[in-house]
Amino acid sequence: MSVSTAAAAQTVCAPLPVLGGDVTVPLVTGGEVAYAALDYAASAPALQRVWDDVAAYAPYYGSVHRGAGYLSQLSTDLFENARRTVAGFLGCREDDQVVFTRSTTDSLNLLARALPAGCQVFVFETEHHASLLPWQDAEVTYLDAPRTPRQAVETLERALADRDPYGPALVCVTGASNVTGELWPVRELAAAAHAHGARIVLDAAQLAPHHPVSVTELDVDWIAFSGHKLYAPFGSGVLAGRADWLVAAEPYLAGGGASRRVTRRTDGGVDVEWHESAARHEAGSPNVIGAYSIASACKALTEAGWEGLVARERHLITKVREGLAEVPEVRVLSLFGDDAPRVGVLSFVVEGWNSSHFAAALSAEYGIGVRDGLFCAHPLVRTLLGSDPETQGECGAPEAAPGEKSLNAIRVSFGAGTPDEHVDRFVAAVRELVAEGAKWRYRTEEGRCVPAV
């Protein structure tokens, strides 16, 4: 163990209990092994605490809002208390709204629908598609990938200086990259946005599960994140922040729950008075279990203590980075350099290997689940690989036969529930595959590399 690894190991907490920790999977070479879930950046396993809380509530499940029965009232209280819990978890301002959505993607599309007329949007090309694509109906300026945090701030300042100073503007930025795991200078970007009269929304999908996030401390106008990356299943997300643009916009969905009063007009039409609370954008029966699971995860992470969780993750990051650094054929992808602070997300390529082939071998021969492809961040991955878009396949699809050089990448990601053994097995498997090659034959099937029968 290196000195840095030993120092980190002295301060780490134990991994939090998660579902699936005892699941075993078959290996193509024979036998079974405990599954190593190292794809947290896509969907993190549910915390056992979250699952237990939801199971305890499930018999009392009822319709939310307007129900006279006891279960309906209890479910309504649970739903609205979840909103308050999330607001506290995010350090929201007193007059901020917390809107429950389906995911980060849904949250940012909701905000895109609420933009004032003539709003200019500024977004780096390095964003996940969830924060890169929703702004198509606005005047969008796509900013080139920066190579340092300082360059990111300077690039944004130059772009904002050229905009119409009297019109509304919005900056959209990630908190932590879903490709490199690198932390972005959110507070500095927020200061730059506000200095030029713009607002800023933070895509915290990859940040919130790994670090404390505060609307107030970061001085952002909105935060969006997904429950399924925060150890909370059931398809729910959050958009939290300033109310004025949300209240002024037409409801994201028209229907029951969003409307306060509906009356028939003499000409045959209807007049609608919409809610001005978060309910304005939550039409239909809300996902109370999804909202409750997010609130439960927020409580569990807070009670576990961020200091220990962050220390543990740094310990795992050090293990992975030092292990991969010992394999010359491996190149870890980075925008800001090797020393940039990051969360537990790293992407890499292996010389002489197709990424889909390598990921398939990790799964089939070692029971390790990672991800390969472009990670729904195509422009960023292509920039990091220096590849031609015309030669790329779809996200996750191998563009060459097994064994040939890859134009995609491999991503390993972990978090609060990851035991040391999973990371140790991953590093050992990478070394063995590079040194000895795959033990099994693989073929391409429906765009993916799979073990040959």
C-alpha positions as a Python dict, from the first residue, in 0.01 Angstrom:
ca = {
    (1, 'M'): (0, 0, 0),
    (2, 'S'): (129, 344, -90),
    (3, 'V'): (172, 622, 166),
    (4, 'S'): (-125, 815, 22),
    (5, 'T'): (-348, 508, 28),
    (6, 'A'): (-247, 431, 385),
    (7, 'A'): (-323, 787, 497),
    (8, 'A'): (-664, 779, 333),
    (9, 'A'): (-743, 439, 485),
    (10, 'Q'): (-704, 578, 837),
    (11, 'T'): (-1002, 812, 804),
    (12, 'V'): (-1254, 619, 595),
    (13, 'C'): (-1590, 499, 723),
    (14, 'A'): (-1743, 161, 647),
    (15, 'P'): (-1947, 129, 327),
    (16, 'L'): (-2317, 192, 373),
    (17, 'P'): (-2540, -118, 340),
    (18, 'V'): (-2699, -139, -6),
    (19, 'L'): (-2931, -384, -178),
    (20, 'G'): (-2759, -641, -396),
    (21, 'G'): (-2447, -670, -185),
    (22, 'D'): (-2492, -1045, -157),
    (23, 'V'): (-2593, -1111, -519),
    (24, 'T'): (-2378, -1365, -704),
    (25, 'V'): (-2343, -1392, -1081),
    (26, 'P'): (-2217, -1677, -1304),
    (27, 'L'): (-1882, -1659, -1482),
    (28, 'V'): (-1829, -1792, -1833),
    (29, 'T'): (-1517, -1968, -1703),
    (30, 'G'): (-1724, -2158, -1445),
    (31, 'G'): (-1855, -2095, -1097),
    (32, 'E'): (-2008, -1785, -944),
    (33, 'V'): (-1875, -1473, -776),
    (34, 'A'): (-2021, -1186, -575),
    (35, 'Y'): (-2126, -915, -819),
    (36, 'A'): (-1908, -602, -812),
    (37, 'A'): (-2139, -313, -903),
    (38, 'L'): (-1910, -43, -1038),
    (39, 'D'): (-2159, 150, -1251),
    (40, 'Y'): (-2287, 391, -984),
    (41, 'A'): (-2275, 684, -1227),
    (42, 'A'): (-2560, 526, -1423),
    (43, 'S'): (-2774, 404, -1131),
    (44, 'A'): (-2652, 353, -777),
    (45, 'P'): (-2786, 56, -577),
    (46, 'A'): (-3057, 146, -330),
    (47, 'L'): (-2946, 204, 27),
    (48, 'Q'): (-3085, -62, 260),
    (49, 'R'): (-3215, 221, 477),
    (50, 'V'): (-3417, 358, 185),
    (51, 'W'): (-3562, 18, 104),
    (52, 'D'): (-3658, -43, 467),
    (53, 'D'): (-3826, 298, 495),
    (54, 'V'): (-4027, 243, 178),
    (55, 'A'): (-4127, -110, 287),
    (56, 'A'): (-4249, 25, 621),
    (57, 'Y'): (-4463, 287, 446),
    (58, 'A'): (-4595, 66, 163),
    (59, 'P'): (-4900, -76, 352),
    (60, 'Y'): (-5011, 281, 421),
    (61, 'Y'): (-4982, 396, 59),
    (62, 'G'): (-5271, 614, -53),
    (63, 'S'): (-5366, 890, -296),
    (64, 'V'): (-5182, 1217, -243),
    (65, 'H'): (-5372, 1546, -187),
    (66, 'R'): (-5745, 1602, -160),
    (67, 'G'): (-5824, 1258, -14),
    (68, 'A'): (-6041, 1251, 300),
    (69, 'G'): (-5928, 910, 417),
    (70, 'Y'): (-5658, 846, 676),
    (71, 'L'): (-5415, 679, 431),
    (72, 'S'): (-5454, 963, 184),
    (73, 'Q'): (-5385, 1220, 452),
    (74, 'L'): (-5086, 1025, 579),
    (75, 'S'): (-4946, 989, 227),
    (76, 'T'): (-4996, 1361, 165),
    (77, 'D'): (-4807, 1446, 483),
    (78, 'L'): (-4530, 1206, 380),
    (79, 'F'): (-4506, 1365, 35),
    (80, 'E'): (-4493, 1722, 161),
    (81, 'N'): (-4252, 1632, 441),
    (82, 'A'): (-4028, 1476, 174),
    (83, 'R'): (-4029, 1814, -3),
    (84, 'R'): (-3915, 1986, 317),
    (85, 'T'): (-3646, 1723, 377),
    (86, 'V'): (-3505, 1773, 28),
    (87, 'A'): (-3510, 2150, 73),
    (88, 'G'): (-3306, 2112, 391),
    (89, 'F'): (-3067, 1865, 226),
    (90, 'L'): (-3002, 2116, -53),
    (91, 'G'): (-2974, 2420, 173),
    (92, 'C'): (-3255, 2594, -13),
    (93, 'R'): (-3354, 2954, 50),
    (94, 'E'): (-3678, 3020, 235),
    (95, 'D'): (-3875, 3115, -79),
    (96, 'D'): (-3730, 2845, -308),
    (97, 'Q'): (-3955, 2577, -456),
    (98, 'V'): (-3883, 2204, -461),
    (99, 'V'): (-4054, 2037, -757),
    (100, 'F'): (-4058, 1658, -780),
    (101, 'T'): (-3990, 1531, -1132),
    (102, 'R'): (-3892, 1200, -1291),
    (103, 'S'): (-3516, 1262, -1319),
    (104, 'T'): (-3246, 1522, -1383),
    (105, 'T'): (-3339, 1514, -1752),
    (106, 'D'): (-3703, 1583, -1667),
    (107, 'S'): (-3604, 1862, -1427),
    (108, 'L'): (-3393, 2046, -1683),
    (109, 'N'): (-3656, 2006, -1953),
    (110, 'L'): (-3908, 2154, -1710),
    (111, 'L'): (-3681, 2453, -1651),
    (112, 'A'): (-3628, 2488, -2027),
    (113, 'R'): (-4005, 2517, -2068),
    (114, 'A'): (-4011, 2789, -1801),
    (115, 'L'): (-3751, 3018, -1960),
    (116, 'P'): (-3870, 3377, -2014),
    (117, 'A'): (-3910, 3493, -2370),
    (118, 'G'): (-3581, 3585, -2534),
    (119, 'C'): (-3373, 3401, -2275),
    (120, 'Q'): (-3016, 3324, -2379),
    (121, 'V'): (-2866, 2996, -2258),
    (122, 'F'): (-2495, 2925, -2213),
    (123, 'V'): (-2380, 2565, -2178),
    (124, 'F'): (-2042, 2394, -2212),
    (125, 'E'): (-2010, 2120, -2471),
    (126, 'T'): (-1879, 1899, -2190),
    (127, 'E'): (-2226, 1852, -2038),
    (128, 'H'): (-2425, 1530, -2019),
    (129, 'H'): (-2699, 1525, -2281),
    (130, 'A'): (-2955, 1587, -2003),
    (131, 'S'): (-2816, 1938, -1959),
    (132, 'L'): (-2683, 1987, -2313),
    (133, 'L'): (-2998, 1925, -2515),
    (134, 'P'): (-3313, 2067, -2344),
    (135, 'W'): (-3249, 2425, -2458),
    (136, 'Q'): (-3320, 2380, -2829),
    (137, 'D'): (-3607, 2631, -2830),
    (138, 'A'): (-3388, 2905, -2675),
    (139, 'E'): (-3096, 3103, -2811),
    (140, 'V'): (-2815, 2867, -2711),
    (141, 'T'): (-2442, 2937, -2700),
    (142, 'Y'): (-2233, 2621, -2673),
    (143, 'L'): (-1898, 2684, -2507),
    (144, 'D'): (-1581, 2492, -2593),
    (145, 'A'): (-1438, 2242, -2347),
    (146, 'P'): (-1207, 2416, -2097),
    (147, 'R'): (-879, 2256, -1992),
    (148, 'T'): (-862, 2411, -1644),
    (149, 'P'): (-1124, 2530, -1394),
    (150, 'R'): (-993, 2886, -1436),
    (151, 'Q'): (-1034, 2859, -1811),
    (152, 'A'): (-1394, 2750, -1759),
    (153, 'V'): (-1469, 3068, -1565),
    (154, 'E'): (-1286, 3289, -1816),
    (155, 'T'): (-1464, 3126, -2111),
    (156, 'L'): (-1802, 3188, -1949),
    (157, 'E'): (-1713, 3549, -1860),
    (158, 'R'): (-1616, 3626, -2221),
    (159, 'A'): (-1937, 3472, -2355),
    (160, 'L'): (-2156, 3658, -2107),
    (161, 'A'): (-1981, 3989, -2178),
    (162, 'D'): (-2099, 3968, -2539),
    (163, 'R'): (-2466, 3901, -2462),
    (164, 'D'): (-2759, 4142, -2454),
    (165, 'P'): (-2718, 4290, -2104),
    (166, 'Y'): (-3090, 4366, -2068),
    (167, 'G'): (-3237, 4027, -2157),
    (168, 'P'): (-3272, 3717, -1937),
    (169, 'A'): (-2992, 3461, -1947),
    (170, 'L'): (-2924, 3121, -1797),
    (171, 'V'): (-2601, 2927, -1750),
    (172, 'C'): (-2623, 2548, -1718),
    (173, 'V'): (-2326, 2365, -1570),
    (174, 'T'): (-2247, 2028, -1418),
    (175, 'G'): (-2116, 1988, -1066),
    (176, 'A'): (-1914, 1675, -1140),
    (177, 'S'): (-1854, 1523, -1482),
    (178, 'N'): (-2026, 1192, -1551),
    (179, 'V'): (-1726, 1101, -1770),
    (180, 'T'): (-1417, 1212, -1578),
    (181, 'G'): (-1565, 1265, -1232),
    (182, 'E'): (-1387, 1601, -1213),
    (183, 'L'): (-1540, 1871, -994),
    (184, 'W'): (-1632, 2194, -1169),
    (185, 'P'): (-1582, 2542, -1015),
    (186, 'V'): (-1953, 2592, -951),
    (187, 'R'): (-1926, 2876, -701),
    (188, 'E'): (-1693, 3074, -930),
    (189, 'L'): (-1915, 3010, -1232),
    (190, 'A'): (-2219, 3123, -1034),
    (191, 'A'): (-2039, 3444, -937),
    (192, 'A'): (-1950, 3508, -1301),
    (193, 'A'): (-2308, 3446, -1413),
    (194, 'H'): (-2456, 3678, -1152),
    (195, 'A'): (-2198, 3949, -1221),
    (196, 'H'): (-2330, 3960, -1579),
    (197, 'G'): (-2698, 3949, -1486),
    (198, 'A'): (-2747, 3580, -1568),
    (199, 'R'): (-2889, 3296, -1361),
    (200, 'I'): (-2735, 2951, -1323),
    (201, 'V'): (-2871, 2599, -1289),
    (202, 'L'): (-2653, 2322, -1148),
    (203, 'D'): (-2678, 1968, -1281),
    (204, 'A'): (-2596, 1787, -956),
    (205, 'A'): (-2677, 1435, -1076),
    (206, 'Q'): (-2317, 1320, -1020),
    (207, 'L'): (-2233, 1564, -739),
    (208, 'A'): (-2517, 1518, -489),
    (209, 'P'): (-2448, 1145, -422),
    (210, 'H'): (-2082, 1219, -341),
    (211, 'H'): (-2060, 1561, -176),
    (212, 'P'): (-2284, 1794, 24),
    (213, 'V'): (-2459, 2039, -210),
    (214, 'S'): (-2608, 2370, -97),
    (215, 'V'): (-2805, 2614, -309),
    (216, 'T'): (-2714, 2889, -65),
    (217, 'E'): (-2341, 2817, -29),
    (218, 'L'): (-2287, 2765, -402),
    (219, 'D'): (-2515, 3063, -476),
    (220, 'V'): (-2688, 2888, -765),
    (221, 'D'): (-3042, 2964, -875),
    (222, 'W'): (-3154, 2604, -932),
    (223, 'I'): (-3029, 2252, -866),
    (224, 'A'): (-3142, 1940, -1052),
    (225, 'F'): (-3065, 1581, -957),
    (226, 'S'): (-3198, 1225, -987),
    (227, 'G'): (-3306, 988, -713),
    (228, 'H'): (-3170, 681, -886),
    (229, 'K'): (-2814, 817, -861),
    (230, 'L'): (-2872, 915, -495),
    (231, 'Y'): (-2935, 553, -384),
    (232, 'A'): (-3314, 600, -418),
    (233, 'P'): (-3503, 395, -680),
    (234, 'F'): (-3860, 444, -812),
    (235, 'G'): (-3795, 702, -1085),
    (236, 'S'): (-3807, 1039, -916),
    (237, 'G'): (-3600, 1355, -943),
    (238, 'V'): (-3585, 1711, -814),
    (239, 'L'): (-3572, 2065, -948),
    (240, 'A'): (-3515, 2307, -660),
    (241, 'G'): (-3463, 2681, -669),
    (242, 'R'): (-3611, 3019, -746),
    (243, 'A'): (-3988, 3031, -785),
    (244, 'D'): (-4045, 3335, -1010),
    (245, 'W'): (-3969, 3180, -1350),
    (246, 'L'): (-4157, 2864, -1252),
    (247, 'V'): (-4465, 3054, -1135),
    (248, 'A'): (-4468, 3273, -1447),
    (249, 'A'): (-4448, 2977, -1685),
    (250, 'E'): (-4731, 2766, -1816),
    (251, 'P'): (-4751, 2434, -1628),
    (252, 'Y'): (-4507, 2170, -1750),
    (253, 'L'): (-4803, 1931, -1772),
    (254, 'A'): (-5168, 2034, -1783),
    (255, 'G'): (-5400, 1837, -1561),
    (256, 'G'): (-5530, 1764, -1217),
    (257, 'G'): (-5315, 1877, -929),
    (258, 'A'): (-5163, 2165, -1125),
    (259, 'S'): (-5498, 2348, -1144),
    (260, 'R'): (-5651, 2539, -853),
    (261, 'R'): (-5984, 2612, -1023),
    (262, 'V'): (-6138, 2533, -1362),
    (263, 'T'): (-6457, 2703, -1487),
    (264, 'R'): (-6659, 2670, -1804),
    (265, 'R'): (-6695, 2980, -2020),
    (266, 'T'): (-7009, 3085, -2200),
    (267, 'D'): (-6832, 3040, -2534),
    (268, 'G'): (-6777, 2672, -2457),
    (269, 'G'): (-6414, 2691, -2349),
    (270, 'V'): (-6261, 2671, -2003),
    (271, 'D'): (-6074, 2913, -1780),
    (272, 'V'): (-5801, 2769, -1560),
    (273, 'E'): (-5643, 2915, -1249),
    (274, 'W'): (-5312, 2736, -1194),
    (275, 'H'): (-5137, 2681, -863),
    (276, 'E'): (-4841, 2907, -785),
    (277, 'S'): (-4675, 2647, -562),
    (278, 'A'): (-4460, 2355, -678),
    (279, 'A'): (-4786, 2173, -758),
    (280, 'R'): (-4810, 2393, -1070),
    (281, 'H'): (-4559, 2162, -1238),
    (282, 'E'): (-4662, 1833, -1075),
    (283, 'A'): (-4986, 1750, -1256),
    (284, 'G'): (-5127, 1402, -1214),
    (285, 'S'): (-5090, 1160, -925),
    (286, 'P'): (-4743, 1221, -786),
    (287, 'N'): (-4483, 953, -732),
    (288, 'V'): (-4507, 959, -354),
    (289, 'I'): (-4285, 652, -309),
    (290, 'G'): (-4020, 804, -536),
    (291, 'A'): (-4029, 1132, -343),
    (292, 'Y'): (-4018, 951, -9),
    (293, 'S'): (-3724, 738, -120),
    (294, 'I'): (-3528, 1052, -213),
    (295, 'A'): (-3603, 1206, 126),
    (296, 'S'): (-3496, 884, 297),
    (297, 'A'): (-3168, 884, 105),
    (298, 'C'): (-3109, 1249, 197),
    (299, 'K'): (-3155, 1163, 564),
    (300, 'A'): (-2936, 853, 543),
    (301, 'L'): (-2644, 1035, 381),
    (302, 'T'): (-2670, 1326, 622),
    (303, 'E'): (-2683, 1099, 927),
    (304, 'A'): (-2393, 888, 801),
    (305, 'G'): (-2181, 1203, 794),
    (306, 'W'): (-2037, 1360, 480),
    (307, 'E'): (-1685, 1382, 622),
    (308, 'G'): (-1654, 1006, 652),
    (309, 'L'): (-1832, 937, 323),
    (310, 'V'): (-1607, 1175, 130),
    (311, 'A'): (-1296, 1035, 299),
    (312, 'R'): (-1398, 682, 207),
    (313, 'E'): (-1456, 778, -155),
    (314, 'R'): (-1118, 951, -177),
    (315, 'H'): (-963, 632, -42),
    (316, 'L'): (-1130, 428, -320),
    (317, 'I'): (-1036, 685, -586),
    (318, 'T'): (-673, 664, -477),
    (319, 'K'): (-683, 284, -501),
    (320, 'V'): (-824, 291, -853),
    (321, 'R'): (-597, 566, -983),
    (322, 'E'): (-280, 414, -836),
    (323, 'G'): (-379, 70, -965),
    (324, 'L'): (-449, 192, -1318),
    (325, 'A'): (-130, 401, -1319),
    (326, 'E'): (69, 78, -1287),
    (327, 'V'): (-67, -45, -1623),
    (328, 'P'): (109, 149, -1902),
    (329, 'E'): (-153, 48, -2159),
    (330, 'V'): (-427, 231, -1966),
    (331, 'R'): (-499, 600, -2026),
    (332, 'V'): (-735, 774, -1783),
    (333, 'L'): (-937, 1054, -1944),
    (334, 'S'): (-924, 1401, -1792),
    (335, 'L'): (-1005, 1761, -1877),
    (336, 'F'): (-838, 1935, -1585),
    (337, 'G'): (-538, 1706, -1528),
    (338, 'D'): (-447, 1419, -1299),
    (339, 'D'): (-448, 1628, -982),
    (340, 'A'): (-798, 1769, -1029),
    (341, 'P'): (-1038, 1683, -744),
    (342, 'R'): (-1305, 1438, -849),
    (343, 'V'): (-1583, 1208, -735),
    (344, 'G'): (-1578, 830, -777),
    (345, 'V'): (-1614, 833, -1156),
    (346, 'L'): (-1321, 756, -1391),
    (347, 'S'): (-1317, 677, -1762),
    (348, 'F'): (-1026, 521, -1948),
    (349, 'V'): (-916, 343, -2263),
    (350, 'V'): (-684, 45, -2295),
    (351, 'E'): (-431, 36, -2577),
    (352, 'G'): (-508, -242, -2821),
    (353, 'W'): (-854, -312, -2680),
    (354, 'N'): (-1201, -232, -2802),
    (355, 'S'): (-1375, -81, -2498),
    (356, 'S'): (-1688, -292, -2538),
    (357, 'H'): (-1473, -606, -2554),
    (358, 'F'): (-1285, -507, -2237),
    (359, 'A'): (-1605, -425, -2046),
    (360, 'A'): (-1765, -752, -2159),
    (361, 'A'): (-1465, -948, -2035),
    (362, 'L'): (-1473, -773, -1697),
    (363, 'S'): (-1834, -880, -1660),
    (364, 'A'): (-1824, -1231, -1801),
    (365, 'E'): (-1490, -1343, -1652),
    (366, 'Y'): (-1471, -1144, -1327),
    (367, 'G'): (-1828, -1052, -1232),
    (368, 'I'): (-1756, -679, -1252),
    (369, 'G'): (-2016, -438, -1390),
    (370, 'V'): (-1878, -124, -1556),
    (371, 'R'): (-1999, 80, -1855),
    (372, 'D'): (-1855, 136, -2201),
    (373, 'G'): (-1945, 382, -2474),
    (374, 'L'): (-1985, 759, -2492),
    (375, 'F'): (-2188, 787, -2169),
    (376, 'C'): (-2454, 1020, -2315),
    (377, 'A'): (-2186, 1289, -2330),
    (378, 'H'): (-2077, 1242, -2691),
    (379, 'P'): (-1904, 1578, -2753),
    (380, 'L'): (-1699, 1550, -2431),
    (381, 'V'): (-1582, 1193, -2488),
    (382, 'R'): (-1493, 1269, -2849),
    (383, 'T'): (-1294, 1571, -2733),
    (384, 'L'): (-1107, 1362, -2476),
    (385, 'L'): (-1035, 1084, -2727),
    (386, 'G'): (-962, 1318, -3016),
    (387, 'S'): (-1192, 1111, -3234),
    (388, 'D'): (-1392, 1192, -3546),
    (389, 'P'): (-1771, 1200, -3492),
    (390, 'E'): (-1823, 1047, -3835),
    (391, 'T'): (-1654, 725, -3724),
    (392, 'Q'): (-1840, 689, -3394),
    (393, 'G'): (-2121, 443, -3332),
    (394, 'E'): (-2410, 501, -3096),
    (395, 'C'): (-2350, 530, -2724),
    (396, 'G'): (-2227, 192, -2606),
    (397, 'A'): (-2201, 34, -2950),
    (398, 'P'): (-1862, -114, -3046),
    (399, 'E'): (-1730, 48, -3361),
    (400, 'A'): (-1463, -217, -3419),
    (401, 'A'): (-1431, -591, -3378),
    (402, 'P'): (-1312, -727, -3041),
    (403, 'G'): (-940, -674, -3002),
    (404, 'E'): (-918, -369, -3229),
    (405, 'K'): (-851, -17, -3105),
    (406, 'S'): (-1158, 143, -2947),
    (407, 'L'): (-1309, 482, -3023),
    (408, 'N'): (-1526, 458, -2711),
    (409, 'A'): (-1421, 446, -2346),
    (410, 'I'): (-1473, 240, -2031),
    (411, 'R'): (-1615, 397, -1715),
    (412, 'V'): (-1580, 269, -1360),
    (413, 'S'): (-1783, 441, -1088),
    (414, 'F'): (-1847, 376, -721),
    (415, 'G'): (-1983, 538, -409),
    (416, 'A'): (-2100, 506, -51),
    (417, 'G'): (-2189, 138, -78),
    (418, 'T'): (-1873, 13, -252),
    (419, 'P'): (-1654, -226, -50),
    (420, 'D'): (-1276, -231, -97),
    (421, 'E'): (-1293, -581, -241),
    (422, 'H'): (-1486, -463, -548),
    (423, 'V'): (-1223, -201, -628),
    (424, 'D'): (-936, -441, -558),
    (425, 'R'): (-1091, -703, -787),
    (426, 'F'): (-1140, -445, -1061),
    (427, 'V'): (-777, -329, -1052),
    (428, 'A'): (-651, -688, -1049),
    (429, 'A'): (-879, -781, -1340),
    (430, 'V'): (-755, -487, -1550),
    (431, 'R'): (-395, -594, -1492),
    (432, 'E'): (-470, -956, -1578),
    (433, 'L'): (-669, -880, -1892),
    (434, 'V'): (-399, -648, -2024),
    (435, 'A'): (-120, -892, -1942),
    (436, 'E'): (-284, -1219, -2045),
    (437, 'G'): (-582, -1130, -2263),
    (438, 'A'): (-937, -1258, -2235),
    (439, 'K'): (-991, -1624, -2152),
    (440, 'W'): (-1310, -1645, -2358),
    (441, 'R'): (-1413, -1566, -2714),
    (442, 'Y'): (-1648, -1273, -2778),
    (443, 'R'): (-1868, -1163, -3065),
    (444, 'T'): (-2079, -861, -3158),
    (445, 'E'): (-2453, -906, -3111),
    (446, 'E'): (-2703, -625, -3168),
    (447, 'G'): (-2432, -366, -3132),
    (448, 'R'): (-2275, -507, -2817),
    (449, 'C'): (-1980, -731, -2742),
    (450, 'V'): (-2098, -1052, -2571),
    (451, 'P'): (-1940, -1389, -2483),
    (452, 'A'): (-1963, -1639, -2766),
    (453, 'V'): (-2166, -1945, -2680),
}
